[in-house]
Amino acid sequence: MMALIDAKNLKKTFGSITAVNNISLSLDVGEVVGFLGPNGAGKSTTMKMLTGFLDPDAGTVDINDINLMDDPIKAKSLIGYLPEGAPAYSDMTVYSFLNFVGLMRGLKDKKLIQRLDEMAKTINLSEVWNQPIETLSKGYKRRVGIAQALIHDPQILILDEPTDGLDPNQKHEMRKLIKSISSNKGIIISTHILEEVEAVCSRTIIISNGKLLLNKNTNELLKNKKTTLDEVFRKITTTSSK
Amino acid sequence: MKIYFEKILYIFLREFNGYFRTPLASIFLLVFLALSAGMCFFMGQFFQRGQADLNSFFIWHPWLFLVLMPAIGMRLWAEERKSGTIELLVTLPVTNTQLVVGKFVASWFFTFIALILTTPIWFTVNYLGEPDNGVIFISYVGSWLMAGCFLALSSCLSTLTKNQVIAFIISTISCFILVMAGFGLILSSVRSWAPIWVTETITSLSFLSHFKRIQFGVLDLTTLVFFLSMIILCLWINIQLVQIKKAD
């Protein structure tokens, strides 16, 4: 079976800084990959390359066997993406924003109405449906971001810090949602919260200084009950920066 | 192919409706109508001239557009870059061409509405006398084409910065240079050292001289090609700039 994402030897430099240095990773159906790393490790840059926002200086990205460079439109249509900070058009209402993204994603008529309805229910947006996004709380804004990423029911979800700014209850809900939709999708989540990785991710990837330091099954990683992910993370990322 | 244009339409509609979601549209339309009428009646001495034409109305358009078009165009890309929504747009299954064209057409259509709202002055001049309506119609078309050039240039330049005020200032200055291209102010700085063909090329870029011909009712192929190719060139550069600057 082909991988949903197959990225090989990605490299990206900004001036003299190498943000991503030779990172390869893959994502399969049913997997939730936790993308961990200290601030400035290159998580967001990698995600931007996987979604086609940034062009890598070297390396390739295949989305479901489609080369992202050769056929970006087709490849991008398979991805749902929540960028860092969940940007959205603040002057639009939740409904008009999701409707716009839905249309751009090729949804129409009944299918669009049905998906909008599902989003309102599953992501709990009904209450603020006709409210301008700029008037929403951080938690709601994040949920609107998740909804726009999910609207076309993509095979691949790439979420850059999806639970940032949510309260504990909302975090719990978000994790439940991610778990519930993960069976027929591949999901990559970047986060700082290690317990989140333990709770929802089947695989853990740790990067630091643009380099991939660990890529392992989460259960395997925590097989030894005495080890916590927190310890693994600190051990790996501090040794690499020395 | 149908899907290709549908997506341009969705971008167009989002952008166009965006003008009306904030007070921007009403303020702009109000200022445009007040200034164009004020300039026509007071500075252009519409009544005192005693002529049934709209020369005193159109003559001010290059100067009005110089400030007002960058005001519409400045937000097109600077705002997307500042708020981060450009990341959302570019990762949608669309090309940069679709994005640039959709946004530009929205701003151009907005100007179309602004010009339509000035037509009572056309009816007035018909009530007062017997103007050459062909000339007036062509002047409207020319005015809209010129607005398109200013907008395409402003859209292109707004890609360069995240700050709308900076986008506005560089667009206004660039538009001013293009309006004044055929005049001594710009030419004298070039004439002393550049070959004649350079001076002539700069002169031919002057919006003012092209627009003057339109005001006389002459919309010839050269002028039409000039305005359309300026728009296409600016949009083409805009598309390249989106690719280069999107992640900065």
Chai-1 contact restraints between the chains, C-beta under 6 A:
chainA,res_idxA,chainB,res_idxB,connection_type,confidence,min_distance_angstrom,max_distance_angstrom,comment,restraint_id
A,T51,B,T91,contact,1.0,0.0,6.0,A-B,restraint_1
A,G52,B,T91,contact,1.0,0.0,6.0,A-B,restraint_2
A,F53,B,E87,contact,1.0,0.0,6.0,A-B,restraint_3
A,F53,B,V90,contact,1.0,0.0,6.0,A-B,restraint_4
A,F53,B,T91,contact,1.0,0.0,6.0,A-B,restraint_5
A,L54,B,A247,contact,1.0,0.0,6.0,A-B,restraint_6
A,I73,B,P93,contact,1.0,0.0,6.0,A-B,restraint_7
A,K76,B,T91,contact,1.0,0.0,6.0,A-B,restraint_8
A,K76,B,P93,contact,1.0,0.0,6.0,A-B,restraint_9
A,S77,B,P93,contact,1.0,0.0,6.0,A-B,restraint_10
A,Y81,B,T91,contact,1.0,0.0,6.0,A-B,restraint_11
A,P83,B,E87,contact,1.0,0.0,6.0,A-B,restraint_12
A,G85,B,G84,contact,1.0,0.0,6.0,A-B,restraint_13
A,P87,B,S83,contact,1.0,0.0,6.0,A-B,restraint_14
A,P87,B,G84,contact,1.0,0.0,6.0,A-B,restraint_15
A,P87,B,T85,contact,1.0,0.0,6.0,A-B,restraint_16
A,P87,B,L88,contact,1.0,0.0,6.0,A-B,restraint_17
A,Y89,B,T85,contact,1.0,0.0,6.0,A-B,restraint_18
A,D91,B,R21,contact,1.0,0.0,6.0,A-B,restraint_19
A,D91,B,T22,contact,1.0,0.0,6.0,A-B,restraint_20
A,F100,B,R14,contact,1.0,0.0,6.0,A-B,restraint_21
A,L103,B,Y10,contact,1.0,0.0,6.0,A-B,restraint_22
A,M104,B,Y10,contact,1.0,0.0,6.0,A-B,restraint_23
A,M104,B,L92,contact,1.0,0.0,6.0,A-B,restraint_24
